[in-house]
């Protein structure tokens, strides 16, 4: 059996770890609350934007427009949204796995990373990084999304990339976060729900000009939405991870306490036996 | 037909405005537009300018920048990247931005970015008046 001092030292070390995980959990809870509120207040915009974009895409189907046309030759640009800090359970690795498992050759991929964890990991695996805006994810602004989408569209229009994907984590609720890989461009309307109960829409000045203007806004909106959902998911994942860590620490402390008490009791018993044996010998 | 329509103005950060209006004016790429209830379905691209909402109790102004407006007979939805009420606008800053943009245009000719900055600044100043 381990010595009393060893057990004690181990228990103290776990206790201090528990304090840290507890504090991190509290911080993550507060941040999650804030991030979730922010993500929710951004929802009406992104939802409507999606609806409008879908609408115009259905109308412009078959149009030979640079945002709609499939083309190959260029690389695939992937926007990867992860966090700058670790200790968030599977949050970062889930997104990274999506990118690595997207079925595209490393050489055919250009990454636009937001979040140091994804950047460092994928760079070390030999992916080419076109742009890294990791500082953004600490406090994402709409302006950051505009800048990123401008850069993406520039590269798309110059033919450097012929496809834009977005890898992020969707925040469903506090415990459910779903890593997702979606395609931004070339845009295609999802054909699932084609029932269109809206009035036929006219576009002013014309379809093409509206497409030119709305698609960049649509891309920006999706990226911004992904920032917000990513931040909320990160804190949700960290909260869950730290909660589990705290529980585990508590369980271990309990076990070690029992072990320590047993060792202490054993030592006392042994000491007593020795004293009694000694005094018996003197008789 | 109802005298009012539902007007919703949404920005990425918040629901900027939601209410009943009888008439709304805004600036599009084609020029200034005014919309009454029962308008035919139409999508306009917005250009930086002043938005005027005519409600039951009076008129409200706001500065509206890039985005678009979806018009349906009984509802108008405006998705703007930036929208500001007059009280949120810093007049001095807008004035400064206008001077800066004008100077840049005078010095190295007009380009799209500065032109846009100038139009935004003017829209802010107009709305804050």
HADDOCK unambig.tbl for C-alpha pairs under 7 A between the chains (distance, minus, plus):
assign (segid A and resid 41 and name CA) (segid B and resid 13 and name CA) 6.03 0.50 0.50
assign (segid A and resid 41 and name CA) (segid B and resid 14 and name CA) 5.35 0.50 0.50
assign (segid A and resid 42 and name CA) (segid B and resid 12 and name CA) 5.24 0.50 0.50
assign (segid A and resid 42 and name CA) (segid B and resid 13 and name CA) 5.02 0.50 0.50
assign (segid A and resid 42 and name CA) (segid B and resid 14 and name CA) 6.05 0.50 0.50
assign (segid A and resid 45 and name CA) (segid B and resid 10 and name CA) 5.77 0.50 0.50
assign (segid A and resid 45 and name CA) (segid B and resid 11 and name CA) 6.01 0.50 0.50
assign (segid A and resid 45 and name CA) (segid B and resid 12 and name CA) 5.33 0.50 0.50
assign (segid A and resid 45 and name CA) (segid B and resid 79 and name CA) 6.91 0.50 0.50
assign (segid A and resid 199 and name CA) (segid B and resid 41 and name CA) 6.66 0.50 0.50
assign (segid A and resid 200 and name CA) (segid B and resid 41 and name CA) 6.83 0.50 0.50
assign (segid A and resid 201 and name CA) (segid B and resid 41 and name CA) 5.09 0.50 0.50
assign (segid A and resid 201 and name CA) (segid B and resid 42 and name CA) 5.31 0.50 0.50
assign (segid A and resid 201 and name CA) (segid B and resid 43 and name CA) 6.90 0.50 0.50
assign (segid A and resid 202 and name CA) (segid B and resid 41 and name CA) 6.14 0.50 0.50
assign (segid A and resid 202 and name CA) (segid B and resid 42 and name CA) 4.53 0.50 0.50
assign (segid A and resid 202 and name CA) (segid B and resid 43 and name CA) 6.12 0.50 0.50
assign (segid A and resid 203 and name CA) (segid B and resid 42 and name CA) 5.65 0.50 0.50
assign (segid A and resid 203 and name CA) (segid B and resid 43 and name CA) 4.82 0.50 0.50
assign (segid A and resid 203 and name CA) (segid B and resid 44 and name CA) 6.40 0.50 0.50
assign (segid A and resid 204 and name CA) (segid B and resid 43 and name CA) 5.95 0.50 0.50
assign (segid A and resid 204 and name CA) (segid B and resid 44 and name CA) 5.09 0.50 0.50
assign (segid A and resid 204 and name CA) (segid B and resid 45 and name CA) 7.00 0.50 0.50
assign (segid A and resid 205 and name CA) (segid B and resid 30 and name CA) 6.90 0.50 0.50
assign (segid A and resid 210 and name CA) (segid B and resid 45 and name CA) 6.74 0.50 0.50
